[in-house]
């Protein structure tokens, strides 16, 4: 049955307007993005089918371009739209978290980094530059690709820290595999960066790895 023939308070768009977005199911939210269904399926039915096919909303939205576009009723336009929605949500959440006074709470940092780095398809190395009260000056994505001692250059981090007049930094990178355990390369890189930044009197407060679960803190693991 076409959604137009549903009772008004059961249609996803009207339900969102009257009850708020939180009242909608995953399939109803996805149906609003899809806008239309396919032959024999309305948008909600199509959304349910896609969620079952991909294994859930997160898996669908995290799929690479090729896999996503192979889904029934999906294509490049929908992929672009979904990626834009994800990035808007990520920036909105990160901006809100960044407005807090300081990054003295490990949980605050974890929330911020999960909003910024989880579900990235490539590895990204980032630095949070902080003032002497641990307030955020700048969050920068400094390096992309496989993160190891050859791809992350301490001199670039030092240069940026001096440019921002930072008193401290928090290092972070993601593991696209979802497994947030530090590697020996991660530990060695952290040691090099701590030593290099120490020469210009900039403290390394922590290094976080973001995966599927809680981001792992080097400081809490005794690795810093």
N, C-alpha and C positions, 0 to 999 in steps of 0.2 A: 504494500500500500504506500502510495506517495505520502511524504511527510505533510504535504499541504492538506491532506485529508484527516490528519490527526487532530485531536482536541488541541486547542491553542496552548493550553498550559503544559502540554506534553511535547511540544516542538522544541528542539534544542535552543534555538535563538530566543524564543519567547520565554522559555524556562530560565535562561541565563539573565534576561532583563528583569524578570520578576523575582527570582530567588537567588541570583548571584552565580558566578562561575563555579564556585565550590559545590553547588548542588548537582552539577552535571557529572555523568559517568565519563570514563575515558573515551568510550565510543561516541558519546554525544559531543564531547569537546572536539574530537577528531572530525566528526561529521561537519561541524561548523567550518573547519579548515578545508575540507574536501568540497563543500558546497553542493555538489551533485553526486548522484550515484551512477550506476551503470544499468544496462538492460536487465530488468528483473530484480534490481536491488536499489533501494533508496540509499541515501547517504549514510544513515545510521547502520543499516545492514552491511553496507560496504565497509564501514569503519570496524564493525565487529569481526568481519571476515579477515580484514587486514591485521587486526590485533592478534587474532588467533594464529594467522599465518606466520607473523614475525615473532610472536611470543610476548607481546606486551607493548605498551606505549613507548617505553624507553628504548627497547630494541628497535622499534620501527624508526624512531627519530634519530637514532644513532647509526643507522645503516648507511653504508657508503652509497654514493650516487648510483652506481650500477645496480646494486641489490635493491635499493629503494624503488627505482624506476621499473623494475621487473614485477613489482606488486600489481595486482589487479586494479585497474582504474587509476593508477598513478602514472606520473610522467615528470618531465623536467620542470615544468611550471610549479607543480605541487612540491617537488623536492626543494626548489629555490624558496618557495613561500615558507615551508616548514623550517628550513635552516635560518631564514631571517627571523622567524618567530622565536626560535631557540636563542639566537644571539641577542635579540632584544631583551628576552627574559634574563639571560645571563648578565648583561650589562646593567639592567635595572637592579637586580639583586646585589651585584658587586658594588654598584654606586651607593646603594642604601647602606650596605655594611661599611663602606669606606667613609661614611659620614660620622661614624662613631668616633669618640674622642681619641682612643688609643688602641694599640694592638698588644696590650699586656696580657690578655686572656688567650690561652692556646685554643679554646673552643671558638672564639671570635675569628682567629686566624684560619682555623679549619673551615668554618662556614664560608669565609671570603674566598678561600682557595678552591673549595668544592664548586662554588658558583662560577668561578673563572676557568677552571681547568678540567673538571670531570667530563668525560665523554668526548674529549678531543680525540681525533683519529690519528694525530701525529704527536710526537713528543715535543713539549715546549718547556724551555727553561726560563723562569721568571724571577724577578727580584722585587721585593717590596722595600722601598727606600723610606726610612723613618727619621724623624727628628729626635732631639735628645729627650723628649717626653714620650717617645714611641708612637707618635701620631704619624699617619701616612702622608708622605710627601708625594710619592708617585709609585704606581705599579706598572712595571714594564716587562713585556715579553722580549727577552734579550736574544735568545737563540732558538732555532727550530730544527727538528730532525733528531737523529740519534744523539743522545746526550752522553758524551764521554770526555775524557781529558783533552782530546784534540779539538772538539767542536765548541767547547765553552772556554773563552779566553779571559783569564783573570784580569788582564790589563783593561779590557773593555768594561768590566764590572767596576773596577777601581775608578776609571775615568767617569763613569756615570755617577758613582757615589760622590765624587768631588764636585761634579757639575750640580748635583742636587743639594750639596752641603749636608749630606746625610751623616747622622751620628751612629746609625745602626742599620742593619739590613736583615731581612728574612728571605732566605732562598727557597725556591720551590720548583718542582717539575712534576709532570704527570707520567704515569706508565699506562699507555693505551691498552696493554694486556689486562689491566684491572688489578694486577697484583702489585701492591705498594711496598713490597719488601726492598730495602736498600741493597744494591749490589756493591761489590768491592770497588768498582769504578765510581759509584756515587759517593762512597766514603772517602776515596782518595781525592776526588774533585772538591769535596767540601773542605777537606784539610788544606788544599792548595788555596782555595778562595779565602778561607779564614786567615791564613798566613799573609796573603797579599793585601787584604783589606786592613789587617792589623798594622801594616806599615804606614797607613795613612790615618790611623786611629779611628777606624770604623769597626764596630763590633758586629759579629755574625751572631744573631740571637737564636736562630734555628734554621733548619732545612727540612722542608716537608715534601713528602712524596704523595701524590694524589692518585688513588685508584678507585676501585668500586666501593670499598668500605670507608672507614674513617682514615683520613690522611695520616701517614706515619710521621712522627716527630723525631728527628735525630737527637734533639736535646733530651727528650723523655727516654730514648733508648740508650743514652750515655755515649752517643757517637760524635758529639760535638766537643 
